[in-house]
Amino acid sequence: PTRSSPPSNAFARNHWQELQIQVTSYEGRIETDPSKPDGTPRKLMDVSRLRDMGWQASIGLEEGIRETYRWFLENKAAIRA
């Protein structure tokens, strides 16, 4: 199944971070603020009406992140112009 955003538990947040690191080949350090263990509240889109009309996601989360990041790299000069 695909998700529109990562779940809010700590394991899932770490998985989300690891996915971003893997996709972007980030080699820096990620620091978290332990005084804010829940981070930003989740913002989920309700797709139930779309599902009722027969829609379903065709791209998984990881593939979508990879494609979006690839597109960004290919277009960043135009974006920043």
Secondary structure, 3 states (H helix, E strand, C coil): CCCCCCCCCHHHHHHHHHHHHHHHCCCCCCCCCCCCCCCCCCCCCCCHHHHHCCCCCCCCHHHHHHHHHHHHHHHHHHHHC
